Amino acid sequence: MKDNLLLTHWCMIRNNQLVIDNKIDVVTENISNFAGFLKALYKKEQLSYPKFYKMDSLSKTGFLTSEKLIKESNVLDHYRKEEIGIIIFNSSASLDTDTAYQKTIQDKSSYFPSPSVFVYTLPNILVGEICIRHKIKGENAFLVSEKFDAEMILDNVASLMESGRVQACLCGWVEVLGEKYESLLFLVENASQVFEKDNKPSLHKTFTINNLNNIYYTKGD
């Protein structure tokens, strides 16, 4: 079954730039820190989704990556919402937001726990934000790995798609901890579906460990 799966599109956010299918879009305006970068990228992409400003940094990063990937691929036009799955990994889970929330509860003399922060102390909220935004109803999961692990991504996505429950899957890596961040999402589709609809065969890569690693380790540097 893995031989019948293709990487049809991918999107990366790293080093103050967004890369979509090898096309680099550098973001330099109004950037003083990571939060500023996310805001600048949101405006540069001319998005209109006020809920974005309430998200934590992990969700914002994954959201922006998925927005560009979904737009470029037109995946929502080719599959029913229940045929699209999402599997995302990282190494820090929601530690970035956990740390911020801890600061609001550690001092009993200045105790100000914020429900708006507490909501994001679960990493799978990122997947939920993407699903809510686009009404995606397929199987989804957020998993934790020590590092970017192409084999783990491949095995989980292939298993899901072999089940027949989804025909396309957004998958990859979204890691945020303090000012350190990187996001790489792929769109994986069944080859039979791709050949019927896609007019960009030059972008297609087989869904292999080598191709996943090649994109992660060599792009966006």
Sequence and secondary structure as in RCSB ss.txt:
>XXXX:A:sequence
MKDNLLLTHWCMIRNNQLVIDNKIDVVTENISNFAGFLKALYKKEQLSYPKFYKMDSLSKTGFLTSEKLIKESNV
LDHYRKEEIGIIIFNSSASLDTDTAYQKTIQDKSSYFPSPSVFVYTLPNILVGEICIRHKIKGENAFLVSEKFDA
EMILDNVASLMESGRVQACLCGWVEVLGEKYESLLFLVENASQVFEKDNKPSLHKTFTINNLNNIYYTKGD
>XXXX:A:secstr
 GGGEEEEEEEEEETTEEEETTEEEE  TT SSHHHHHHHHHHHTT   GGGGGS HHHHHHHHHHHHHHHHHTH
HHHS GGGEEEEEEESSTTHHHHHHHHHHHS GGG    HHHHTTSSTTHHHHHHHHHHT  S EEEEE SS  H
HHHHHHHHHHHHTTS SEEEEEEEEEETTEEEEEEEEEEEHHHHHHH S GGG EE  HHHHHHHHHHS  
